[in-house]
Amino acid sequence: MRVLATAGHVDHGKSALVRALTGMEPDRLEEERRRGLTLDLGFVWTRLRPDGEQIAFVDVPGHEKFVPTMLAGAGPVPAVLFVVAADQGWQPQSEEHLAILDALGVRHAVLAVTRSDLADPEPVRAAALDRMAATSLGAVPSVAVSSVTGAGLDELRGALARLTDVLPVPPADADVRLWLDRAFTVRGHGTVVTGTLGAGTLRAGDRLVTGDGTVSLRVRGLQTLNEERSAVSGVARVAINVHGPAAGGLRRGQVLLAPERWLLTGLVDVRVGGEPVDDLPRTVTLHIGTAAVPVAVRPLGQDTARLTLDRALPLRVGDRAVLREPGGRRVPCGVTVLDVRPPLLARRGAGRARAEQLAAMTGVPDGAAELRRRGLIRRAELLAMGVPPPVPPVSGDWLADPAHWAGLRERLATEAERHAHRHPLDPGLPTEAARHLLGLPDRPLVDALAEAPGDRPLTCRQGRLYRSESTGPTLPAAVRAAVDAVGRELAAAPFHAPEADRLTELGLTGRTVAAAVTAGALLRVGEGIVLLPGADARAAAVLARLPQPFTLSEARQALGTTRRVAVPLLEYLDAHGYTERIDDRRRRCRNGTASGGGRESNPPARDPRAPRF
C-alpha cells in the first residue's frame, strides 16, 4: 500500500478530487457534508491500476483554523497530492501548507490544478511549480483536472501511479511507532485506533506500549482499508482493536510503540530551518506525527536550539518536525532532531561550546560520531536513539569509542601503579575503587579494561587489580625478617603457632600479617593463628595416618600442638576439604585419604576458584 496526504487552500477541491479518484466520500461528519467544508481528517482509497497496489489518501482540511489537523494528517505521510484551484490561484493556506511540507522534508508530490473547466490552468500551474521547486519537493509532475467533467483524471491517475512506483519502501523490521489520528469505541469490540504506519510490522497478538512507556496494550484485531489482516507492514493505513487498561484513554496525538525499543525524551537539540533561531518566539508548538506539544526554545547557535517539551515524546536522531506559533502569525519552520540525550548546560560557557558541537552534526545517524561524543553508551540505548552501533560491545551491552577506551585503559594502569606505590603491603587496587576513579557506570567495565591489551599488563584477582609483574605485596625488609623468624621457630614444631604476644614482639601486626599471607609467606588458619605455607597439607598427611575417625584430642597429640591451634586448624581443614566432621566429637579424612593403618595420604584437590597463597 501507498499513502498520500492532500494539501492546499480551503475550498480548492481536495475532497472533491479524491472523491472523483476513489468513488468514496472522504468527509465523514454530517456537518462537513452540510457545509461543504472539511473539518477533520478523511480516509479513502483506490487502485490506480487494475493490477496495481492500493493507494490511500489522507484528506486534510485546508482552512487556516485547522492547520494543526492538517499537520496531524500530513505528518506521518511520505508523499502529497497538492491541490491549487485554477480559478483562485495561489492562496495563503497554499503557502502555509507548502511551508509545512518543506519543513517536514517531504520530497514526493504531484500537483493537481483543479477547476480547469472554470479558468485557464496554465498560469496557476506555472506559478505553483515555481514555488514548489524552491522547497524540498523540487520539480514535481503536474496535471490540470476537473472533478466535475472528469477531464485530466486518467492523466492524474497515471502521474500518481508513477509517483508511488518510486516511493521508498521502509524496512519491515523497523521498530513500530504509530501516531494515532483517531480513537473510537466499537460495540462488542472496545477501543479502535487508526493511524498511518510509517515503517515496521504490526501483527495480531502484538504487545504495544503507550507513549509514556508505562502501559502495555494487546493488538486484538488488525484491519487495513476495511480488510481483516493478521499482519501489516508500513507504509499503510491501519485500524487496530486494542485491549488493555489504558485503551479507553487513547486519542489523537498519542502514540503506540514497540516495547523497550524507544527512548522518551523531554529535551532535544535540533537544527532549525527557514528562520533565524533568535527570531523564534520562546514558546511555540512542536508538531511531529500527529502530536502537537508546546515547547520552550533556547537558542544555541545560528541555526541550532534546545527544545524543552511539555511532555516527553519518543524521538530519534534524524526525525523531522515542525515548529509553529499558535495562531499562525509566522511561517512554520522545520527542525531536524540532532540529539535526544543532550548534555546539561550548567556551567558558564557550556551553551557556546554546545553550539560549536552541534554545528558539526548533520542529523544523519552516525554511530562512530555518537560514540566519540559519549565515550560509553549501552547498545540498546544507542539503537533506541535511532543510531546503528558501529562496533561490538566491550562488556555486556556496553559500547565504547576506541580512543576513549584506550585512554581509560591507560588511566586504569596508572591508577593501579599509583595504588601499589602508595600501599606496598596492599598493592591490589579494589575494582570498585577503580570504577569510581575512572567514573565508570558499571563494574564489569573495569574487568574488561583490565583484560584489554595494553603496554602495562594488569591482573585481576579476588576483586583487586595488580600490575602483572607483581600480583602480591612487596614485603618491607623488617616484615620479611619477622616472617623469617617465625619460619625458624616453626621449623622445629610446624604446628606450634606463635602466640599473639610473640607476633607483636616481632612486629607482625594485623596489617603486616595480612600482607604476608597475601604474599604467600604465611598461612593463616584462624584469627591470630599463622603457620608456614603448606602446613595444611602436612597436617592432613599426619591425620591420615591416624585410625579413622579421630577426636580433637587425638589430632592435637598427633600434631604436637595445643588446643589453641588445633581447633582452628581442624576447622580450616574441614573448610578446605581435607577433613570432615562425623559428629560432635569425631572427624575423618576425606577423599579416601585415611588409611587407618598408617599410609600417608595425598591432600585433596583444591577448588580452582579458591585463592592460592
Backbone torsions as a table, in degrees:
resi	resn	phi	psi	omega
1	MET	NA	147.1	171.7
2	ARG	-118.6	146.3	-177.5
3	VAL	-126.6	128.5	176.1
4	LEU	-123.9	151.3	171.1
5	ALA	-107.7	152.8	170.7
6	THR	-87.8	160.8	176.8
7	ALA	-154.0	150.4	178.9
8	GLY	143.2	169.5	-175.5
9	HIS	-66.8	156.0	178.4
10	VAL	-59.4	141.7	174.8
11	ASP	64.7	27.4	174.0
12	HIS	-97.9	3.8	171.4
13	GLY	95.0	25.7	179.9
14	LYS	-64.2	-49.5	-177.8
15	SER	-66.3	-40.8	179.0
16	ALA	-62.6	-35.2	-178.0
17	LEU	-70.1	-46.7	-179.5
18	VAL	-70.6	-25.8	174.2
19	ARG	-65.4	-41.8	179.5
20	ALA	-69.0	-34.3	-179.1
21	LEU	-74.0	-34.4	-170.9
22	THR	-110.6	-19.8	-174.0
23	GLY	74.9	11.8	-179.1
24	MET	-117.1	152.4	-179.0
25	GLU	-91.4	114.6	-179.2
26	PRO	-78.6	-24.1	-179.2
27	ASP	-81.2	111.7	-174.4
28	ARG	-87.1	-27.8	-171.5
29	LEU	-89.9	143.8	179.4
30	GLU	-61.5	-36.9	-179.8
31	GLU	-66.2	-34.8	177.7
32	GLU	-62.2	-42.6	-179.4
33	ARG	-70.8	-35.8	-179.3
34	ARG	-68.1	-40.3	-176.4
35	ARG	-90.7	-13.0	-176.1
36	GLY	65.4	33.2	-174.7
37	LEU	-137.5	126.5	178.1
38	THR	-74.9	124.2	-178.8
39	LEU	-108.5	-24.8	-177.0
40	ASP	-138.0	177.3	-179.3
41	LEU	-70.7	140.4	175.0
42	GLY	-121.6	154.4	-174.2
43	PHE	-135.6	119.2	177.9
44	VAL	-139.0	167.0	-176.7
45	TRP	-156.0	164.4	179.8
46	THR	-165.0	177.7	170.1
47	ARG	-110.9	126.2	-179.6
48	LEU	-77.3	-26.1	174.7
49	ARG	-127.2	149.1	-179.8
50	PRO	-56.4	-36.1	-178.8
51	ASP	-103.9	9.6	-177.0
52	GLY	-88.7	171.2	177.9
53	GLU	-78.1	163.8	-178.2
54	GLN	-76.5	149.0	175.8
55	ILE	-123.3	130.5	-179.2
56	ALA	-109.7	143.6	177.7
57	PHE	-113.8	133.6	168.6
58	VAL	-101.5	107.1	-176.7
59	ASP	-87.8	123.7	-174.2
60	VAL	-109.6	152.8	175.4
61	PRO	-71.7	150.8	-178.8
62	GLY	-106.5	-6.1	-177.7
63	HIS	-71.6	147.5	-177.2
64	GLU	-62.3	-26.0	179.4
65	LYS	-71.9	-16.1	-174.0
66	PHE	-115.3	25.7	178.0
67	VAL	-61.0	-39.8	175.4
68	PRO	-58.0	-35.5	177.1
69	THR	-68.3	-39.8	176.4
70	MET	-59.9	-41.4	178.9
71	LEU	-63.5	-37.4	178.5
72	ALA	-65.0	-33.6	-180.0
73	GLY	-80.0	-39.3	-175.8
74	ALA	-85.2	-24.8	-174.0
75	GLY	-53.0	-48.5	-177.2
76	PRO	-86.8	2.9	-169.1
77	VAL	-103.0	137.8	-173.2
78	PRO	-86.5	-9.5	-175.5
79	ALA	-150.0	160.9	-175.5
80	VAL	-137.1	152.8	166.6
81	LEU	-105.5	104.0	-175.5
82	PHE	-91.3	128.7	-171.8
83	VAL	-117.5	129.0	172.9
84	VAL	-132.7	135.0	-178.4
85	ALA	-84.6	134.7	-178.4
86	ALA	-65.0	-30.6	-176.5
87	ASP	-88.2	-6.3	179.1
88	GLN	-121.9	-24.5	178.7
89	GLY	70.6	-164.5	-176.0
90	TRP	-67.9	131.9	-175.3
91	GLN	-129.3	170.6	-175.3
92	PRO	-54.5	-43.2	-179.2
93	GLN	-75.6	-22.1	169.5
94	SER	-59.4	-45.7	-178.5
95	GLU	-66.2	-43.4	-177.7
96	GLU	-69.6	-40.3	177.5
97	HIS	-62.8	-39.7	178.4
98	LEU	-65.1	-40.4	178.2
99	ALA	-62.5	-37.5	178.6
100	ILE	-66.2	-44.4	179.4
101	LEU	-63.4	-38.8	177.1
102	ASP	-65.1	-42.0	179.0
103	ALA	-62.5	-36.9	179.1
104	LEU	-77.6	-10.2	-179.9
105	GLY	75.9	23.5	179.4
106	VAL	-65.4	133.3	-174.4
107	ARG	-118.9	1.2	-174.9
108	HIS	-129.1	126.8	-178.7
109	ALA	-160.1	159.9	167.7
110	VAL	-127.1	134.1	176.5
111	LEU	-93.9	127.2	175.0
112	ALA	-115.1	119.1	174.9
113	VAL	-94.4	104.8	-175.1
114	THR	-85.6	171.1	179.0
115	ARG	57.3	35.7	178.8
116	SER	-68.3	-9.7	174.9
117	ASP	-82.4	-10.6	-177.5
118	LEU	-104.1	-21.1	-178.1
119	ALA	-157.2	161.0	178.0
120	ASP	-65.6	119.5	-175.5
121	PRO	-78.7	-16.3	-169.1
122	GLU	-64.8	-45.9	178.8
123	PRO	-60.7	-40.2	179.8
124	VAL	-67.4	-42.1	178.4
125	ARG	-58.5	-48.6	-176.8
126	ALA	-62.6	-43.8	-179.7
127	ALA	-64.8	-41.8	-179.3
128	ALA	-66.2	-42.0	-179.6
129	LEU	-63.7	-37.5	177.4
130	ASP	-62.2	-43.4	-179.8
131	ARG	-65.9	-42.8	-177.1
132	MET	-69.6	-31.8	-179.1
133	ALA	-63.6	-24.6	-178.7
134	ALA	-84.5	3.9	-177.8
135	THR	-115.6	-173.4	178.3
136	SER	-62.5	-21.2	-179.0
137	LEU	-68.8	-34.4	-179.1
138	GLY	66.5	-149.6	179.2
139	ALA	-76.0	126.2	-177.2
140	VAL	-124.6	151.7	173.4
141	PRO	-69.5	152.2	-178.6
142	SER	-138.9	149.9	-179.5
143	VAL	-141.1	135.4	171.9
144	ALA	-90.7	128.8	-175.0
145	VAL	-136.4	165.6	170.6
146	SER	-137.3	118.6	177.9
147	SER	-70.5	-20.2	-178.0
148	VAL	-81.9	-50.1	-176.5
149	THR	-89.5	-18.1	-177.3
150	GLY	86.8	-1.4	-179.7
151	ALA	-62.6	133.8	175.7
152	GLY	82.9	-6.0	-177.1
153	LEU	-65.8	-41.0	178.9
154	ASP	-64.8	-39.5	177.9
155	GLU	-64.7	-38.2	178.5
156	LEU	-65.9	-41.2	176.9
157	ARG	-58.5	-41.8	178.5
158	GLY	-63.6	-42.0	179.8
159	ALA	-65.4	-39.8	178.3
160	LEU	-67.2	-39.1	178.6
161	ALA	-63.1	-42.4	178.6
162	ARG	-66.0	-35.0	177.1
163	LEU	-64.2	-46.8	-177.9
164	THR	-65.6	-26.5	178.9
165	ASP	-64.6	-28.6	-175.3
166	VAL	-103.0	-0.5	178.0
167	LEU	-66.3	136.5	179.8
168	PRO	-65.8	145.9	177.3
169	VAL	-95.5	117.3	-178.2
170	PRO	-71.7	157.6	-178.6
171	PRO	-66.9	133.1	-179.4
172	ALA	-72.8	-17.2	-179.2
173	ASP	-99.6	12.5	178.7
174	ALA	-68.1	158.0	178.4
175	ASP	-71.1	130.3	-175.1
176	VAL	-72.3	129.7	170.0
177	ARG	-138.3	102.5	-174.4
178	LEU	-108.4	109.4	174.9
179	TRP	-79.0	129.5	-174.5
180	LEU	-88.6	133.0	175.1
181	ASP	-112.6	-12.2	174.1
182	ARG	-148.0	151.9	172.5
183	ALA	-149.4	128.8	-177.7
184	PHE	-153.5	171.1	-177.6
185	THR	-111.2	134.3	176.0
186	VAL	-113.2	124.6	-177.9
187	ARG	-56.4	130.0	179.0
188	GLY	85.9	-9.5	-178.9
189	HIS	-122.7	-27.6	-179.3
190	GLY	94.0	-144.2	-172.0
191	THR	-81.3	133.2	174.3
192	VAL	-123.0	132.2	175.9
193	VAL	-121.0	152.5	177.7
194	THR	-128.9	158.5	177.6
195	GLY	-177.6	174.1	175.3
196	THR	-98.7	113.5	178.3
197	LEU	-79.0	110.5	-175.1
198	GLY	-78.4	-31.0	-178.1
199	ALA	-163.1	167.8	179.9
200	GLY	84.3	-174.6	-176.9
201	THR	-134.3	133.5	173.4
202	LEU	-105.8	140.1	178.8
203	ARG	-132.4	146.9	173.2
204	ALA	-60.4	133.6	-176.6
205	GLY	96.0	-11.4	179.2
206	ASP	-61.9	155.3	169.8
207	ARG	-104.1	132.5	175.2
208	LEU	-124.8	156.4	176.3
209	VAL	-116.0	151.7	177.8
210	THR	-70.8	168.1	-172.5
211	GLY	-60.7	-24.0	176.2
212	ASP	-86.5	-0.9	175.4
213	GLY	74.8	9.9	-172.5
214	THR	-102.5	-22.8	-172.8
215	VAL	-120.7	132.9	179.4
216	SER	-99.0	137.1	177.6
217	LEU	-124.3	149.6	179.3
218	ARG	-107.6	137.8	176.2
219	VAL	-80.7	104.2	-178.9
220	ARG	-81.9	-33.7	-179.2
221	GLY	-152.7	158.6	-173.1
222	LEU	-143.3	129.4	176.6
223	GLN	-130.7	150.6	167.9
224	THR	-137.3	125.4	-178.4
225	LEU	51.9	45.8	176.5
226	ASN	69.3	12.9	177.9
227	GLU	-111.0	132.4	175.7
228	GLU	-66.8	134.7	179.7
229	ARG	-136.2	150.0	174.2
230	SER	-89.3	-21.5	179.0
231	ALA	-155.6	145.4	177.8
232	VAL	-139.6	133.3	176.4
233	SER	-111.1	148.5	-179.8
234	GLY	-75.1	157.3	3.1
235	VAL	-83.0	136.4	-178.5
236	ALA	-161.3	149.8	168.1
237	ARG	-83.7	127.8	-176.7
238	VAL	-130.5	147.1	169.6
239	ALA	-121.8	127.6	-173.7
240	ILE	-122.2	127.2	170.3
241	ASN	-87.5	109.4	-174.7
242	VAL	-108.5	148.9	-179.5
243	HIS	-132.1	132.1	178.8
244	GLY	162.9	171.2	-174.2
245	PRO	-65.1	-24.3	-177.5
246	ALA	-102.0	3.5	-173.5
247	ALA	-59.9	-39.7	-176.5
248	GLY	-67.7	-17.3	-179.2
249	GLY	-96.6	5.4	-179.6
250	LEU	-72.3	148.0	-179.8
251	ARG	-157.9	172.7	177.8
252	ARG	-58.3	141.6	179.9
253	GLY	97.3	-17.1	175.5
254	GLN	-87.5	175.5	-172.4
255	VAL	-142.9	144.9	173.0
256	LEU	-112.8	139.8	-168.7
257	LEU	-130.5	151.3	167.7
258	ALA	-64.8	131.7	-175.4
259	PRO	-62.3	142.0	171.6
260	GLU	59.8	26.0	179.9
261	ARG	-119.4	-5.5	-172.7
262	TRP	-127.6	147.1	172.1
263	LEU	-102.3	132.1	173.9
264	LEU	-91.8	132.5	-177.5
265	THR	-136.1	141.4	174.2
266	GLY	-110.8	6.2	-177.7
267	LEU	-141.2	121.3	-179.0
268	VAL	-138.3	148.6	170.2
269	ASP	-103.1	134.5	-171.9
270	VAL	-135.6	159.3	167.3
271	ARG	-101.5	131.5	-175.4
272	VAL	-105.1	132.6	177.9
273	GLY	-114.9	150.4	171.9
274	GLY	93.9	-17.7	-177.5
275	GLU	-156.8	138.9	176.1
276	PRO	-56.5	136.6	-175.9
277	VAL	-61.0	-37.0	-178.0
278	ASP	-65.1	-19.8	-179.8
279	ASP	-86.2	-9.3	-178.7
280	LEU	-71.9	145.3	170.3
281	PRO	-61.0	155.3	-179.1
282	ARG	-76.1	-15.0	174.6
283	THR	-131.5	122.9	178.5
284	VAL	-139.2	-177.6	178.1
285	THR	-111.9	131.2	176.1
286	LEU	-94.3	125.0	176.8
287	HIS	-110.7	121.5	173.7
288	ILE	-145.9	135.6	-172.3
289	GLY	59.7	-126.4	175.3
290	THR	-104.5	4.0	-176.5
291	ALA	-85.9	146.6	174.1
292	ALA	-133.4	110.5	-171.7
293	VAL	-126.9	126.6	174.1
294	PRO	-62.4	140.5	179.5
295	VAL	-137.1	150.6	171.7
296	ALA	-97.6	135.2	-174.8
297	VAL	-105.4	127.3	172.0
298	ARG	-118.2	106.4	178.4
299	PRO	-61.7	142.2	176.4
300	LEU	-119.7	-61.9	177.0
301	GLY	-114.3	-166.0	-179.8
302	GLN	-63.5	-35.9	-179.0
303	ASP	-131.5	20.9	179.2
304	THR	-126.1	151.2	-176.6
305	ALA	-153.3	162.5	171.7
306	ARG	-108.0	130.1	179.6
307	LEU	-109.4	129.8	173.0
308	THR	-106.8	115.8	-172.5
309	LEU	-88.7	146.3	175.9
310	ASP	-67.0	-29.6	173.8
311	ARG	-142.6	148.7	-175.8
312	ALA	-70.3	144.6	179.5
313	LEU	-129.1	154.7	175.5
314	PRO	-83.6	93.5	-176.2
315	LEU	-113.3	155.9	178.1
316	ARG	-134.2	158.3	176.0
317	VAL	-57.9	132.0	-179.9
318	GLY	95.6	-10.5	177.0
319	ASP	-59.5	141.0	175.0
320	ARG	-105.7	138.5	-179.2
321	ALA	-145.9	176.5	-177.0
322	VAL	-124.6	135.4	169.6
323	LEU	-102.5	127.2	-177.8
324	ARG	-138.8	132.8	175.5
325	GLU	-77.7	127.4	178.2
326	PRO	-54.4	135.0	-176.8
327	GLY	98.2	-15.4	173.2
328	GLY	69.1	29.1	-180.0
329	ARG	-75.6	-16.7	178.9
330	ARG	-121.2	156.0	175.4
331	VAL	-69.8	131.6	178.0
332	PRO	-59.6	147.4	177.5
333	CYS	-124.9	153.7	-177.4
334	GLY	-93.5	153.4	173.5
335	VAL	-131.3	146.0	172.4
336	THR	-114.2	127.6	-178.4
337	VAL	-72.5	123.8	179.0
338	LEU	-100.4	-34.9	-175.0
339	ASP	-152.5	124.4	178.6
340	VAL	-100.5	-1.6	174.2
341	ARG	-133.7	63.7	-175.4
342	PRO	-74.9	154.4	178.5
343	PRO	-74.1	155.1	175.3
344	LEU	-69.5	149.0	-179.2
345	LEU	-114.3	73.6	-172.6
346	ALA	-97.2	-28.3	-174.3
347	ARG	-94.2	157.8	178.5
348	ARG	-60.5	132.7	179.4
349	GLY	85.3	-3.3	-177.8
350	ALA	-66.6	-36.4	179.8
351	GLY	-64.5	-41.5	179.1
352	ARG	-66.0	-42.6	178.2
353	ALA	-64.4	-37.9	178.9
354	ARG	-67.3	-38.2	178.3
355	ALA	-60.3	-40.6	178.1
356	GLU	-64.5	-37.7	179.0
357	GLN	-67.8	-43.2	-178.9
358	LEU	-66.7	-29.0	-178.7
359	ALA	-60.3	-27.9	-179.0
360	ALA	-90.1	-3.8	-177.2
361	MET	-93.6	140.7	-173.3
362	THR	-104.6	-19.0	-172.3
363	GLY	90.3	-6.2	172.9
364	VAL	-86.5	122.7	-177.3
365	PRO	-55.4	124.1	-176.9
366	ASP	-133.5	102.0	-175.6
367	GLY	-62.5	-42.1	-178.4
368	ALA	-64.1	-43.8	179.4
369	ALA	-66.0	-39.1	179.3
370	GLU	-63.6	-41.1	177.6
371	LEU	-65.5	-38.1	178.1
372	ARG	-61.1	-39.8	-179.0
373	ARG	-70.8	-36.8	-171.9
374	ARG	-99.7	-21.2	-179.7
375	GLY	78.3	-63.0	179.7
376	LEU	-132.6	139.4	175.9
377	ILE	-160.5	148.8	176.3
378	ARG	-72.4	143.6	-179.1
379	ARG	-59.3	-43.8	-178.8
380	ALA	-62.3	-36.7	179.6
381	GLU	-69.2	-40.6	179.0
382	LEU	-63.1	-43.7	177.3
383	LEU	-62.4	-40.9	179.8
384	ALA	-66.5	-23.4	175.1
385	MET	-78.9	-7.4	-179.3
386	GLY	88.5	20.9	-175.6
387	VAL	-117.6	124.5	179.6
388	PRO	-71.4	135.7	178.7
389	PRO	-66.1	131.5	-177.4
390	PRO	-90.8	-14.7	-176.4
391	VAL	-140.4	160.5	175.4
392	PRO	-72.8	159.6	179.4
393	PRO	-62.7	149.6	175.2
394	VAL	-90.5	-24.3	178.9
395	SER	-162.8	123.2	179.9
396	GLY	57.4	-120.1	-179.9
397	ASP	-100.7	5.9	-173.4
398	TRP	-84.9	132.3	172.2
399	LEU	-106.3	148.5	-179.7
400	ALA	-137.6	140.9	170.5
401	ASP	-65.9	129.1	-175.5
402	PRO	-54.3	-42.8	-179.3
403	ALA	-67.4	-41.6	178.1
404	HIS	-64.0	-40.3	-179.6
405	TRP	-64.7	-42.5	177.9
406	ALA	-63.6	-38.8	177.2
407	GLY	-64.7	-40.5	176.7
408	LEU	-62.9	-38.8	179.5
409	ARG	-61.9	-42.1	178.5
410	GLU	-67.2	-40.8	178.6
411	ARG	-63.7	-38.9	179.4
412	LEU	-63.3	-44.3	178.8
413	ALA	-61.9	-40.2	178.9
414	THR	-64.1	-43.9	-179.9
415	GLU	-66.0	-38.2	178.0
416	ALA	-64.4	-41.5	179.0
417	GLU	-68.4	-39.1	178.8
418	ARG	-63.7	-41.8	179.2
419	HIS	-64.7	-43.3	179.9
420	ALA	-62.0	-37.2	179.4
421	HIS	-68.6	-38.9	-178.0
422	ARG	-79.1	-25.4	-175.5
423	HIS	-129.4	71.9	-176.0
424	PRO	-62.4	-28.4	178.2
425	LEU	-80.1	-14.8	-179.4
426	ASP	-142.8	68.8	-168.6
427	PRO	-76.7	-11.2	-177.2
428	GLY	-77.4	122.2	178.1
429	LEU	-79.3	118.3	178.9
430	PRO	-58.7	137.7	-176.6
431	THR	-63.8	-32.4	178.5
432	GLU	-68.3	-38.2	175.0
433	ALA	-63.8	-39.7	177.4
434	ALA	-62.3	-39.3	179.1
435	ARG	-59.9	-43.5	179.4
436	HIS	-67.5	-41.7	-179.2
437	LEU	-61.3	-36.5	-178.2
438	LEU	-92.5	-5.0	-179.5
439	GLY	66.5	35.3	-177.7
440	LEU	-86.3	143.5	-176.7
441	PRO	-81.0	-12.9	-172.5
442	ASP	-147.0	133.2	-175.5
443	ARG	-62.9	-39.1	178.5
444	PRO	-56.7	-21.1	176.9
445	LEU	-64.0	-32.7	177.7
446	VAL	-64.7	-44.9	178.4
447	ASP	-60.9	-41.7	180.0
448	ALA	-65.1	-38.0	177.4
449	LEU	-65.0	-41.1	-179.6
450	ALA	-62.8	-34.0	-179.5
451	GLU	-83.0	-14.6	-178.4
452	ALA	-68.3	146.1	179.4
453	PRO	-64.7	145.1	178.8
454	GLY	-166.3	167.7	-179.5
455	ASP	-71.1	-21.7	-179.1
456	ARG	-119.7	94.0	-174.9
457	PRO	-62.3	146.5	178.3
458	LEU	-126.1	152.1	175.9
459	THR	-125.4	134.1	177.2
460	CYS	-106.2	121.9	-178.5
461	ARG	-142.6	124.3	178.3
462	GLN	54.2	42.2	175.9
463	GLY	76.1	16.1	178.5
464	ARG	-131.5	151.8	-179.2
465	LEU	-106.7	131.6	179.6
466	TYR	-127.0	151.6	165.3
467	ARG	-64.8	137.1	-172.6
468	SER	-60.3	-30.4	-179.4
469	GLU	-78.1	-7.7	-179.9
470	SER	-147.0	91.8	-177.0
471	THR	-95.8	14.5	176.1
472	GLY	-148.4	173.8	-178.5
473	PRO	-69.8	151.2	172.1
474	THR	-94.0	112.9	-174.7
475	LEU	-77.7	127.9	174.2
476	PRO	-60.4	162.4	-175.2
477	ALA	-59.4	-40.5	-178.0
478	ALA	-64.8	-40.0	179.8
479	VAL	-69.7	-40.5	178.1
480	ARG	-61.7	-39.6	179.4
481	ALA	-64.8	-39.7	179.2
482	ALA	-65.8	-41.2	178.3
483	VAL	-63.7	-39.7	178.1
484	ASP	-63.5	-37.1	178.4
485	ALA	-64.5	-41.4	176.8
486	VAL	-62.6	-38.9	-179.9
487	GLY	-62.8	-40.6	-180.0
488	ARG	-66.0	-38.5	-179.4
489	GLU	-69.2	-34.8	-179.1
490	LEU	-81.4	-12.9	-178.5
491	ALA	-60.9	-39.3	-177.9
492	ALA	-82.1	-34.6	-179.0
493	ALA	-132.2	83.5	-169.2
494	PRO	-63.2	-16.6	-178.5
495	PHE	-114.2	15.4	179.7
496	HIS	-102.7	82.0	-173.7
497	ALA	-63.7	143.3	178.7
498	PRO	-61.3	146.6	175.1
499	GLU	-70.0	162.7	-179.3
500	ALA	-60.5	-39.6	-179.6
501	ASP	-63.6	-36.4	179.4
502	ARG	-68.0	-39.7	177.1
503	LEU	-62.5	-41.2	178.5
504	THR	-64.9	-41.1	179.1
505	GLU	-60.0	-36.0	179.2
506	LEU	-80.1	-8.1	-178.4
507	GLY	88.2	16.0	179.1
508	LEU	-95.1	91.9	177.4
509	THR	-87.3	-179.1	179.8
510	GLY	-57.0	-40.0	-177.4
511	ARG	-70.7	-44.1	-178.2
512	THR	-72.2	-32.9	174.5
513	VAL	-62.7	-44.1	179.4
514	ALA	-60.3	-39.8	179.0
515	ALA	-65.5	-41.2	179.7
516	ALA	-66.5	-36.6	176.8
517	VAL	-65.2	-46.2	179.3
518	THR	-61.6	-35.6	179.5
519	ALA	-75.9	-7.7	179.9
520	GLY	83.3	13.4	-179.1
521	ALA	-87.2	-22.7	178.3
522	LEU	-135.9	158.8	175.8
523	LEU	-117.5	120.3	178.8
524	ARG	-97.0	119.4	-179.8
525	VAL	-104.7	-8.8	178.5
526	GLY	-172.8	175.3	-178.7
527	GLU	-62.6	115.9	178.8
528	GLY	76.7	6.4	-178.4
529	ILE	-115.1	111.3	179.4
530	VAL	-123.9	142.0	176.2
531	LEU	-129.7	-177.3	177.0
532	LEU	-82.0	152.3	176.3
533	PRO	-56.4	137.0	-179.2
534	GLY	92.1	-5.6	-179.7
535	ALA	-64.2	-28.5	179.7
536	ASP	-65.3	-45.7	179.8
537	ALA	-66.4	-39.2	179.1
538	ARG	-66.0	-38.9	177.9
539	ALA	-63.5	-41.8	179.3
540	ALA	-62.5	-36.7	179.5
541	ALA	-66.8	-39.7	177.5
542	VAL	-63.5	-45.8	-177.3
543	LEU	-67.7	-28.6	179.7
544	ALA	-65.9	-21.7	-179.8
545	ARG	-84.6	-8.3	177.9
546	LEU	-77.6	152.2	168.6
547	PRO	-58.6	135.3	-176.3
548	GLN	-98.7	139.6	-6.3
549	PRO	-78.8	176.2	-177.1
550	PHE	-134.8	161.0	180.0
551	THR	-99.6	171.0	175.8
552	LEU	-59.7	-42.1	-178.5
553	SER	-63.7	-42.2	179.2
554	GLU	-64.8	-39.2	178.4
555	ALA	-65.7	-43.5	-179.2
556	ARG	-59.6	-44.8	-179.3
557	GLN	-65.9	-41.1	-179.2
558	ALA	-65.3	-34.8	-178.0
559	LEU	-85.3	-11.5	179.8
560	GLY	64.7	47.1	-177.1
561	THR	-138.4	-174.4	-177.8
562	THR	-101.5	168.6	176.9
563	ARG	-62.9	-33.6	179.0
564	ARG	-55.4	-36.6	-179.1
565	VAL	-92.7	-38.4	-173.0
566	ALA	-63.4	-41.1	-177.5
567	VAL	-61.3	-57.3	179.7
568	PRO	-65.5	-30.2	-179.9
569	LEU	-67.0	-42.5	178.1
570	LEU	-66.2	-37.9	176.9
571	GLU	-63.7	-38.3	176.7
572	TYR	-63.1	-44.6	180.0
573	LEU	-65.2	-35.9	174.4
574	ASP	-60.2	-48.4	-174.8
575	ALA	-65.6	-28.7	-175.9
576	HIS	-101.5	12.6	169.3
577	GLY	85.1	7.1	177.5
578	TYR	-78.3	-41.3	-176.7
579	THR	-130.6	168.1	175.2
580	GLU	-146.2	148.3	179.6
581	ARG	-80.9	141.9	173.8
582	ILE	-99.3	-43.6	177.7
583	ASP	-151.3	-162.3	-176.0
584	ASP	-67.0	-20.2	-174.0
585	ARG	-113.9	-26.6	-167.8
586	ARG	-119.8	151.0	175.3
587	ARG	-130.8	169.1	171.1
588	ARG	-147.4	158.6	175.9
589	CYS	-74.6	148.0	-175.8
590	ARG	-98.4	173.4	174.3
591	ASN	61.2	27.7	176.4
592	GLY	68.7	20.3	-177.4
593	THR	-81.0	-20.5	-178.4
594	ALA	-73.5	131.7	179.6
595	SER	-98.9	-25.5	-177.2
596	GLY	69.1	-9.2	-178.5
597	GLY	-131.5	14.3	172.5
598	GLY	101.8	3.6	177.7
599	ARG	-71.8	138.8	179.1
600	GLU	-75.0	139.0	-176.2
601	SER	-98.5	161.4	170.8
602	ASN	-95.2	141.3	179.1
603	PRO	-67.4	151.3	179.9
604	PRO	-66.1	154.5	178.9
605	ALA	-65.8	140.0	178.8
606	ARG	-77.3	146.6	168.8
607	ASP	-66.0	123.2	-177.5
608	PRO	-60.3	-19.2	179.6
609	ARG	-85.7	-12.7	-178.1
610	ALA	-71.7	146.1	179.9
611	PRO	-64.7	146.1	177.3
612	ARG	-108.1	133.9	179.9
613	PHE	-117.7	NA	NA
